[in-house]
Amino acid sequence: MRMRMVMVGRTERGHVAEGVAHYLDRLRRTMPVEEVVLPEAGRGDAGHQARVEEERILGALRPGERVVLLDERGKAFTSRGFAERLGTWRDQGVREVAFVVGGAFGVTDAVRARADLVLSLSPMTFPHQLVRVLFAEQLFRAFSILARSPYHHD
């Protein structure tokens, strides 16, 4: 299974970039993970920015690719439950999964409609930069669970 993290805007330097790199580099030891960075919309009101970024996100997604959108209004999983979902897709022969992290103003309904799964890390709202680190860790944790490594213990 190949994975892509599709993210709007560059990852900030410092702790955010280091955290994302740390977990994705560990995950890359066992499977390919590509980072796709889309430019932010720039100026304009929140609605305008979300619409411009919608085009960029939808344009970056591949036909047949499973899409997981990170959004606080999505479905919440335990770490083990998320791992089981990914394991089910893997066992069904899913080859590519794109994980989408929108920009500062979120995503449009069209992006939500394209998602096979809308995933919530928490009902709280987090900065989209911080979500990258949290999700990179959960992605690494999920595949550690599937590999039965000692990283996740419960």
Phi and psi restraints in degrees (value plus and minus 20) as a CYANA .aco file:
   2 ARG   PHI    -124.2   -84.2
   2 ARG   PSI     124.0   164.0
   3 MET   PHI    -146.8  -106.8
   3 MET   PSI     129.4   169.4
   4 ARG   PHI    -152.4  -112.4
   4 ARG   PSI     116.2   156.2
   5 MET   PHI    -121.9   -81.9
   5 MET   PSI      93.5   133.5
   6 VAL   PHI    -121.0   -81.0
   6 VAL   PSI      95.4   135.4
   7 MET   PHI    -148.8  -108.8
   7 MET   PSI     118.8   158.8
   8 VAL   PHI    -108.7   -68.7
   8 VAL   PSI     102.3   142.3
   9 GLY   PHI      69.3   109.3
   9 GLY   PSI     128.8   168.8
  10 ARG   PHI     -86.8   -46.8
  10 ARG   PSI     128.6   168.6
  11 THR   PHI     -94.4   -54.4
  11 THR   PSI     111.7   151.7
  12 GLU   PHI     -81.7   -41.7
  12 GLU   PSI     134.0   174.0
  13 ARG   PHI     -91.1   -51.1
  13 ARG   PSI     150.3   190.3
  14 GLY   PHI      68.1   108.1
  14 GLY   PSI    -162.2  -122.2
  15 HIS   PHI     -79.8   -39.8
  15 HIS   PSI     -58.3   -18.3
  16 VAL   PHI     -83.2   -43.2
  16 VAL   PSI     -71.7   -31.7
  17 ALA   PHI     -82.5   -42.5
  17 ALA   PSI     -61.0   -21.0
  18 GLU   PHI     -84.6   -44.6
  18 GLU   PSI     -61.7   -21.7
  19 GLY   PHI     -85.0   -45.0
  19 GLY   PSI     -66.3   -26.3
  20 VAL   PHI     -81.0   -41.0
  20 VAL   PSI     -67.6   -27.6
  21 ALA   PHI     -81.2   -41.2
  21 ALA   PSI     -61.3   -21.3
  22 HIS   PHI     -77.1   -37.1
  22 HIS   PSI     -72.9   -32.9
  23 TYR   PHI     -94.0   -54.0
  23 TYR   PSI     -59.3   -19.3
  24 LEU   PHI     -89.3   -49.3
  24 LEU   PSI     -55.7   -15.7
  25 ASP   PHI     -83.9   -43.9
  25 ASP   PSI     -59.1   -19.1
  26 ARG   PHI     -85.2   -45.2
  26 ARG   PSI     -61.2   -21.2
  27 LEU   PHI     -87.1   -47.1
  27 LEU   PSI     -56.5   -16.5
  28 ARG   PHI     -85.0   -45.0
  28 ARG   PSI     -34.2     5.8
  29 ARG   PHI     -86.8   -46.8
  29 ARG   PSI     -41.2    -1.2
  30 THR   PHI    -138.1   -98.1
  30 THR   PSI     -38.3     1.7
  31 MET   PHI    -181.2  -141.2
  31 MET   PSI     136.7   176.7
  32 PRO   PHI     -95.4   -55.4
  32 PRO   PSI     114.9   154.9
  33 VAL   PHI    -154.9  -114.9
  33 VAL   PSI     102.8   142.8
  34 GLU   PHI    -127.4   -87.4
  34 GLU   PSI     119.9   159.9
  35 GLU   PHI    -123.2   -83.2
  35 GLU   PSI     104.4   144.4
  36 VAL   PHI    -134.8   -94.8
  36 VAL   PSI      96.9   136.9
  37 VAL   PHI    -128.7   -88.7
  37 VAL   PSI     100.7   140.7
  38 LEU   PHI    -122.6   -82.6
  38 LEU   PSI     123.6   163.6
  39 PRO   PHI     -87.5   -47.5
  39 PRO   PSI     124.3   164.3
  40 GLU   PHI     -87.6   -47.6
  40 GLU   PSI     138.6   178.6
  41 ALA   PHI     -88.2   -48.2
  41 ALA   PSI     -46.2    -6.2
  42 GLY   PHI      73.0   113.0
  42 GLY   PSI    -147.4  -107.4
  43 ARG   PHI    -105.9   -65.9
  43 ARG   PSI     142.9   182.9
  44 GLY   PHI     100.7   140.7
  44 GLY   PSI     150.4   190.4
  45 ASP   PHI     -93.5   -53.5
  45 ASP   PSI     151.8   191.8
  46 ALA   PHI     -78.3   -38.3
  46 ALA   PSI     -61.9   -21.9
  47 GLY   PHI     -82.6   -42.6
  47 GLY   PSI     -63.4   -23.4
  48 HIS   PHI     -82.5   -42.5
  48 HIS   PSI     -65.8   -25.8
  49 GLN   PHI     -82.7   -42.7
  49 GLN   PSI     -63.2   -23.2
  50 ALA   PHI     -82.5   -42.5
  50 ALA   PSI     -58.6   -18.6
  51 ARG   PHI     -88.1   -48.1
  51 ARG   PSI     -61.8   -21.8
  52 VAL   PHI     -84.2   -44.2
  52 VAL   PSI     -63.7   -23.7
  53 GLU   PHI     -88.8   -48.8
  53 GLU   PSI     -48.9    -8.9
  54 GLU   PHI     -76.7   -36.7
  54 GLU   PSI     -68.6   -28.6
  55 GLU   PHI     -79.3   -39.3
  55 GLU   PSI     -61.8   -21.8
  56 ARG   PHI     -87.9   -47.9
  56 ARG   PSI     -62.2   -22.2
  57 ILE   PHI     -85.7   -45.7
  57 ILE   PSI     -71.9   -31.9
  58 LEU   PHI     -81.1   -41.1
  58 LEU   PSI     -55.4   -15.4
  59 GLY   PHI     -88.1   -48.1
  59 GLY   PSI     -44.8    -4.8
  60 ALA   PHI    -105.3   -65.3
  60 ALA   PSI     -36.0     4.0
  61 LEU   PHI    -102.5   -62.5
  61 LEU   PSI     123.9   163.9
  62 ARG   PHI    -117.9   -77.9
  62 ARG   PSI     127.6   167.6
  63 PRO   PHI     -79.9   -39.9
  63 PRO   PSI     118.0   158.0
  64 GLY   PHI      61.2   101.2
  64 GLY   PSI     -27.5    12.5
  65 GLU   PHI     -98.7   -58.7
  65 GLU   PSI     115.2   155.2
  66 ARG   PHI     -92.1   -52.1
  66 ARG   PSI     119.8   159.8
  67 VAL   PHI    -141.9  -101.9
  67 VAL   PSI     107.8   147.8
  68 VAL   PHI    -136.2   -96.2
  68 VAL   PSI      98.4   138.4
  69 LEU   PHI    -120.6   -80.6
  69 LEU   PSI     109.6   149.6
  70 LEU   PHI    -108.9   -68.9
  70 LEU   PSI     101.6   141.6
  71 ASP   PHI    -177.2  -137.2
  71 ASP   PSI     115.5   155.5
  72 GLU   PHI     -83.0   -43.0
  72 GLU   PSI     -35.5     4.5
  73 ARG   PHI    -111.6   -71.6
  73 ARG   PSI     -13.0    27.0
  74 GLY   PHI    -105.2   -65.2
  74 GLY   PSI    -189.7  -149.7
  75 LYS   PHI    -101.4   -61.4
  75 LYS   PSI     114.1   154.1
  76 ALA   PHI    -113.2   -73.2
  76 ALA   PSI     118.4   158.4
  77 PHE   PHI    -145.1  -105.1
  77 PHE   PSI     135.7   175.7
  78 THR   PHI     -95.9   -55.9
  78 THR   PSI     147.6   187.6
  79 SER   PHI     -80.6   -40.6
  79 SER   PSI     -61.6   -21.6
  80 ARG   PHI     -86.5   -46.5
  80 ARG   PSI     -60.4   -20.4
  81 GLY   PHI     -82.9   -42.9
  81 GLY   PSI     -60.4   -20.4
  82 PHE   PHI     -84.7   -44.7
  82 PHE   PSI     -63.0   -23.0
  83 ALA   PHI     -80.1   -40.1
  83 ALA   PSI     -62.3   -22.3
  84 GLU   PHI     -82.5   -42.5
  84 GLU   PSI     -60.0   -20.0
  85 ARG   PHI     -81.3   -41.3
  85 ARG   PSI     -66.7   -26.7
  86 LEU   PHI     -84.6   -44.6
  86 LEU   PSI     -58.5   -18.5
  87 GLY   PHI     -84.4   -44.4
  87 GLY   PSI     -59.0   -19.0
  88 THR   PHI     -82.4   -42.4
  88 THR   PSI     -66.5   -26.5
  89 TRP   PHI     -80.6   -40.6
  89 TRP   PSI     -64.6   -24.6
  90 ARG   PHI     -78.0   -38.0
  90 ARG   PSI     -66.6   -26.6
  91 ASP   PHI     -87.9   -47.9
  91 ASP   PSI     -44.5    -4.5
  92 GLN   PHI    -102.0   -62.0
  92 GLN   PSI     -24.0    16.0
  93 GLY   PHI      70.9   110.9
  93 GLY   PSI      -4.2    35.8
  94 VAL   PHI     -84.7   -44.7
  94 VAL   PSI     107.7   147.7
  95 ARG   PHI    -115.4   -75.4
  95 ARG   PSI     -54.6   -14.6
  96 GLU   PHI    -154.1  -114.1
  96 GLU   PSI     117.2   157.2
  97 VAL   PHI    -151.8  -111.8
  97 VAL   PSI     110.5   150.5
  98 ALA   PHI    -128.8   -88.8
  98 ALA   PSI     109.7   149.7
  99 PHE   PHI    -126.1   -86.1
  99 PHE   PSI     100.4   140.4
 100 VAL   PHI    -125.4   -85.4
 100 VAL   PSI     106.1   146.1
 101 VAL   PHI    -136.3   -96.3
 101 VAL   PSI      91.2   131.2
 102 GLY   PHI     -91.3   -51.3
 102 GLY   PSI    -195.3  -155.3
 103 GLY   PHI    -105.9   -65.9
 103 GLY   PSI    -188.5  -148.5
 104 ALA   PHI     -82.3   -42.3
 104 ALA   PSI     -45.5    -5.5
 105 PHE   PHI    -123.3   -83.3
 105 PHE   PSI      -4.4    35.6
 106 GLY   PHI      58.7    98.7
 106 GLY   PSI    -180.5  -140.5
 107 VAL   PHI    -148.2  -108.2
 107 VAL   PSI     146.2   186.2
 108 THR   PHI    -107.9   -67.9
 108 THR   PSI     150.1   190.1
 109 ASP   PHI     -82.6   -42.6
 109 ASP   PSI     -50.1   -10.1
 110 ALA   PHI     -85.4   -45.4
 110 ALA   PSI     -57.9   -17.9
 111 VAL   PHI     -89.2   -49.2
 111 VAL   PSI     -62.2   -22.2
 112 ARG   PHI     -79.5   -39.5
 112 ARG   PSI     -60.8   -20.8
 113 ALA   PHI     -86.3   -46.3
 113 ALA   PSI     -49.1    -9.1
 114 ARG   PHI     -95.6   -55.6
 114 ARG   PSI     -39.3     0.7
 115 ALA   PHI     -94.3   -54.3
 115 ALA   PSI     118.8   158.8
 116 ASP   PHI    -101.0   -61.0
 116 ASP   PSI     -44.8    -4.8
 117 LEU   PHI    -167.9  -127.9
 117 LEU   PSI     108.4   148.4
 118 VAL   PHI    -123.1   -83.1
 118 VAL   PSI      97.0   137.0
 119 LEU   PHI    -131.7   -91.7
 119 LEU   PSI     111.3   151.3
 120 SER   PHI    -126.6   -86.6
 120 SER   PSI     109.4   149.4
 121 LEU   PHI    -101.3   -61.3
 121 LEU   PSI     -42.3    -2.3
 122 SER   PHI    -193.3  -153.3
 122 SER   PSI     133.9   173.9
 123 PRO   PHI     -92.3   -52.3
 123 PRO   PSI     -30.6     9.4
 124 MET   PHI     -96.8   -56.8
 124 MET   PSI     138.8   178.8
 125 THR   PHI    -115.7   -75.7
 125 THR   PSI     109.3   149.3
 126 PHE   PHI    -136.1   -96.1
 126 PHE   PSI     134.2   174.2
 127 PRO   PHI     -79.9   -39.9
 127 PRO   PSI     120.5   160.5
 128 HIS   PHI     -81.3   -41.3
 128 HIS   PSI     -46.1    -6.1
 129 GLN   PHI     -87.4   -47.4
 129 GLN   PSI     -64.2   -24.2
 130 LEU   PHI     -86.1   -46.1
 130 LEU   PSI     -54.4   -14.4
 131 VAL   PHI     -77.8   -37.8
 131 VAL   PSI     -55.0   -15.0
 132 ARG   PHI     -79.2   -39.2
 132 ARG   PSI     -64.8   -24.8
 133 VAL   PHI     -88.1   -48.1
 133 VAL   PSI     -68.4   -28.4
 134 LEU   PHI     -78.6   -38.6
 134 LEU   PSI     -64.1   -24.1
 135 PHE   PHI     -92.3   -52.3
 135 PHE   PSI     -58.9   -18.9
 136 ALA   PHI     -78.0   -38.0
 136 ALA   PSI     -60.3   -20.3
 137 GLU   PHI     -85.5   -45.5
 137 GLU   PSI     -64.4   -24.4
 138 GLN   PHI     -85.7   -45.7
 138 GLN   PSI     -54.0   -14.0
 139 LEU   PHI     -86.3   -46.3
 139 LEU   PSI     -65.4   -25.4
 140 PHE   PHI     -81.1   -41.1
 140 PHE   PSI     -63.5   -23.5
 141 ARG   PHI     -81.7   -41.7
 141 ARG   PSI     -62.7   -22.7
 142 ALA   PHI     -79.3   -39.3
 142 ALA   PSI     -65.5   -25.5
 143 PHE   PHI     -95.7   -55.7
 143 PHE   PSI     -43.0    -3.0
 144 SER   PHI     -88.1   -48.1
 144 SER   PSI     -60.0   -20.0
 145 ILE   PHI     -82.3   -42.3
 145 ILE   PSI     -66.3   -26.3
 146 LEU   PHI     -83.4   -43.4
 146 LEU   PSI     -52.4   -12.4
 147 ALA   PHI    -105.0   -65.0
 147 ALA   PSI     -22.6    17.4
 148 ARG   PHI      38.6    78.6
 148 ARG   PSI      16.9    56.9
 149 SER   PHI    -101.3   -61.3
 149 SER   PSI     140.0   180.0
 150 PRO   PHI     -96.5   -56.5
 150 PRO   PSI     -18.4    21.6
 151 TYR   PHI     -77.8   -37.8
 151 TYR   PSI     -66.9   -26.9
 152 HIS   PHI    -117.5   -77.5
 152 HIS   PSI     103.8   143.8
 153 HIS   PHI    -150.0  -110.0
 153 HIS   PSI     110.6   150.6
